[in-house]
């Protein structure tokens, strides 16, 4: 499988998990990814099941775009990042932030609630906290890639 396809599969898996979280919490969610598929002179935007997805333009990183947004101080904005520079910028402008680990806990909490609702209807096998085998394999491959 091509690495671009692996990345796309991981992005879609991540977005699907956010869709489930959004369904329960009713929050506006925007996800920013570094340049999508090809080099583009403009930012690419799409709506993925109610989640705004932005792909950066040529010579622009997701970190740079997030920092620009922080400086505009949108009301109610919460940044999810482990990047020290972005956290410092968020603190400087009084923007709330959480780590990806904390966001994962929030998502897992929603998934567990969903599973409890569905438990009365269906029984599932396997560990619900574990990625499917294909995605675990993709994650291992991507983690070995040197940037």
N, C-alpha and C positions, 0 to 999 in steps of 0.2 A: 504494500500500500504506500502511496506517495505521502511524504510528510505534510504537504498542503492539505491533503484529504484528511489526515489524522488530526490536524489542527482544526479543520472545519468540523469534524465529528465532535471534538472536545468542546468547541464553542457552542455547537447546537445542544449538546448534553447540558452544559452550564446554563444556557438560555432556557431550556425546558425546566430545569430546577427553579430558576427565577420566576418562570411563568406560574408554577405551582405556589411559590411564596407570595407572588403578587395577588393571586386569586384569593388567598386568605387575608392578607394584610391591606389590600387595596391601596398600596403606595405607588407613586409614580416612580418608575425605574428607568434609568438611562445607563447603558453600558457603552464604554468607549474601548474600541480595539485599535491596535496599530494597523496601518494600511491593509486594506482588504483586497485579496486576489491580485490586484495589479496596481501599478503606480498611477495615481490619479492627481490631477492638479487641484481638485476640489474634494471636500469631505463628502463621503457617501453616507447617506442615512437610510434606514429602513425601519419598519415597524414589525417586530417579531411577536405576534400574539399579544399586543398591548405594551410591549417593552420597546422603548426607543433604542436603537442600536446605531452607533456612529463609528465609522471607520475613518481614521485620520487620512489627510492628504499627503502627497509626496513631501518628504523632508520635514514631517511633523510627527512627533511621537504622542502616544496617548497621555503620557505624563505631562507634556507641555499643554495639551488641551485641557486636561483636568485642572492644572494650575491656573489657566486662563479663566475657567469657570469659577474657581474658588475666589478669584479677585473680583468677580461680579457679584458675589454674595447672594446667590438665589435663596429666597426664603425656604426654609425647611430642608435645605440640602444636607445630605449626609454622605461623606466620601468613604468608600471602602478601599483601603490600601495598606500595604506594609512598607511603602516607599517613604523613607525618612524625610526627603525633601518635600514631598506632598503633605505629609503630616505636619511638618513645620509651617508650611504655607497655610494649611487649614487652621492651625492654632493662631497664627498671626492675624487672620481675618475672622476669627471667631466661628469657624465652620466646624460642625460636629464631624467626627470621623470614627470609624471602627476598623478593626483588623479583619483580614479575610477569615481568620480562624473564628472570630466572633460571628461574622456573617454566616459562616458554615453552620455554627450552632443554631442560629436563628432559622436557617433554611431547614436544618434537620428537625428542629422542633415542629415546624409546619408539616414536614413530611411525615413525622410520627403521628401528628394529629390526623392527617389524611389517612394514614394506614389504620389508625384506630377506628375511624369512621367506616373504612372499607372492610375491616376485619370481620364485622358481622355479616358481610355479604360474601367475601371470598377468603380463602386461606392461601397464603403464599409460601413458597419454599425459599430457603436461602437467607443470607444476612442482608437486611434492607439498608444497612449502612455501608455496604461494600459495593464498589462500582462493578458493573457487569464485566465479565472476563475480557471481552474485546477492548473495552475502554481502559482497563488496567494495563493491558498490553500496550496500547497506544500511549498511555501516560509514561510507561517505562521507556519507550522509544524516544519520546519527546524530551524526557529528562536527561537522556544521554547525549542529546544534541548540544554541541558547544556553540555558543553565539559568538 
